[in-house]
């Protein structure tokens, strides 16, 4: 199928985008188009206007500080995978990027676009929640920071106002004691996750995040508490704690438990390599 008719806009500056979004009805912002264009082709979305960000050079840049890094909105998965931009997570972001879709998708798809799309079975919503990233959202009212954990409100639903768009993603620099593990369960490489777990291991404990279990990524406090009390868990114990955090039962509970277990194992292996 082909998309419904729309008007295409390709502004050169952020100010032009904010002006367009303040005036246009039923407009969508286009980054890499790897999420939006397929659903437009299927007529699941039919915006009257597309506002393309790719001509704005400032949105393809980064700025690094002692506390972290800001990636411009049109930073692609490939740029992170190939480390064409700095990584402040000691390999977590490039590893996550390498598992997204296929190379052609990674060449075009953007981090900000994935977050704005808000599909919890995609990599960036879960990974950016785990690292406590913040997006910078622009409108004619100015720029406001929104923590990714607050940005994602449901399936395809965010805290962005209709006239707002993401201009940058701020990622905090990992502390020296932070080790990470990521494991994705999918039917085949490159597909959306059936389960996606991120484990962050520090001297003061473990932080666990899970994607594809609900309509937004979730933290797993019951699993964290059980690990803190016992140090290690058998898979059956882990599944019970995962079930308490997710509300899932049967096959899905077991699937997520295995994913979490393998993310924890990956974090342990990462720690032994350092």
MONORRA-V170203 format. One record per residue. N is the residue number from 1. OMEGA is omega in whole degrees, 0 to 359 (999 if undefined). NEAR is the number of other ideal C-beta (glycine too) atoms within 12 Angstrom. D_CENTER is the distance of its C-alpha to the mean C-alpha in whole Angstrom. Layout:
BEGIN
N:OMEGA:NEAR:D_CENTER
N:OMEGA:NEAR:D_CENTER
END
This chain:
BEGIN
1:178:12:28
2:181:12:28
3:172:24:26
4:181:20:28
5:176:13:30
6:176:25:28
7:185:19:29
8:179:23:27
9:179:27:26
10:183:19:25
11:182:29:26
12:184:19:26
13:176:19:25
14:180:33:23
15:177:19:26
16:179:25:26
17:180:41:23
18:178:29:24
19:180:21:27
20:183:32:26
21:178:34:24
22:185:21:26
23:187:18:29
24:172:25:28
25:175:14:27
26:179:18:25
27:175:31:23
28:177:39:19
29:182:45:17
30:174:40:17
31:175:41:15
32:177:37:15
33:185:33:16
34:174:34:14
35:186:38:13
36:186:35:16
37:177:28:19
38:181:22:19
39:172:21:19
40:179:25:21
41:178:18:23
42:180:15:24
43:173:15:25
44:172:16:22
45:182:24:21
46:179:21:24
47:178:28:24
48:182:19:27
49:170:26:25
50:179:32:22
51:186:38:22
52:183:32:21
53:194:42:19
54:177:31:20
55:183:21:23
56:187:31:22
57:182:15:22
58:182:25:21
59:176:38:18
60:182:25:18
61:177:21:19
62:173:30:17
63:184:22:19
64:177:18:20
65:177:14:21
66:184:9:22
67:181:16:20
68:184:26:17
69:173:30:16
70:175:33:14
71:175:44:13
72:189:34:14
73:182:42:13
74:170:40:14
75:184:45:13
76:175:38:12
77:181:42:11
78:180:28:14
79:177:28:15
80:180:41:13
81:184:30:14
82:179:18:18
83:171:19:17
84:172:20:19
85:182:30:17
86:177:23:17
87:180:29:15
88:182:32:16
89:178:35:14
90:171:26:17
91:183:26:15
92:183:40:12
93:176:42:10
94:179:28:13
95:179:28:13
96:182:41:9
97:184:39:10
98:181:26:13
99:183:35:12
100:172:44:11
101:180:31:14
102:188:19:17
103:180:20:18
104:178:16:19
105:181:30:15
106:177:31:14
107:185:22:16
108:184:28:16
109:185:41:12
110:178:44:10
111:182:49:7
112:179:49:8
113:178:42:9
114:179:50:6
115:179:50:5
116:178:43:9
117:171:38:9
118:173:35:8
119:187:35:8
120:176:38:8
121:174:32:9
122:185:42:7
123:192:47:5
124:177:54:2
125:180:49:3
126:182:49:5
127:181:47:5
128:171:44:5
129:182:40:7
130:182:41:9
131:178:39:10
132:178:31:11
133:179:42:9
134:174:32:11
135:173:42:11
136:184:32:14
137:184:38:16
138:173:37:19
139:178:27:22
140:178:21:26
141:182:13:26
142:181:15:24
143:177:23:20
144:177:22:19
145:176:23:16
146:175:32:14
147:181:24:12
148:180:40:8
149:176:25:10
150:180:22:13
151:186:37:11
152:185:36:10
153:181:22:13
154:180:16:13
155:183:19:13
156:184:25:13
157:180:17:13
158:178:34:12
159:178:25:15
160:172:31:15
161:185:19:19
162:182:21:20
163:179:25:21
164:173:32:18
165:183:44:16
166:176:46:13
167:180:42:15
168:178:37:13
169:181:46:10
170:180:37:12
171:179:41:11
172:177:27:14
173:179:24:16
174:172:28:17
175:183:21:20
176:184:11:23
177:184:15:23
178:173:31:19
179:185:33:19
180:171:40:16
181:178:37:16
182:175:43:13
183:181:39:14
184:175:39:13
185:179:32:16
186:182:23:16
187:174:13:20
188:182:13:20
189:176:15:18
190:180:22:15
191:175:20:15
192:186:29:12
193:163:38:12
194:175:26:15
195:182:39:14
196:183:43:11
197:174:49:12
198:178:48:12
199:174:41:15
200:185:39:16
201:178:33:19
202:181:19:22
203:181:12:25
204:176:12:25
205:184:21:23
206:173:39:20
207:185:34:17
208:176:46:15
209:184:48:12
210:175:53:12
211:178:47:10
212:177:35:12
213:176:36:15
214:182:29:14
215:171:20:13
216:174:33:10
217:182:43:9
218:171:35:12
219:185:30:14
220:184:44:17
221:180:21:20
222:177:27:23
223:180:41:22
224:180:31:22
225:179:20:25
226:178:30:27
227:179:30:25
228:182:21:27
229:188:15:30
230:182:16:31
231:177:13:29
232:183:17:28
233:168:28:28
234:183:15:29
235:179:22:27
236:178:16:29
237:178:23:29
238:180:39:25
239:179:31:25
240:180:23:27
241:177:33:24
242:178:42:21
243:178:28:23
244:182:23:24
245:187:30:20
246:187:39:19
247:180:17:22
248:180:28:22
249:172:17:25
250:185:14:27
251:184:15:25
252:177:23:22
253:180:28:22
254:179:24:24
255:180:33:21
256:179:44:18
257:178:41:21
258:179:26:21
259:179:42:18
260:179:51:18
261:182:35:21
262:174:26:20
263:177:46:17
264:177:39:20
265:178:25:22
266:178:28:20
267:178:35:19
268:179:22:23
269:178:19:24
270:180:26:22
271:182:22:24
272:178:12:27
273:184:13:26
274:999:16:26
END
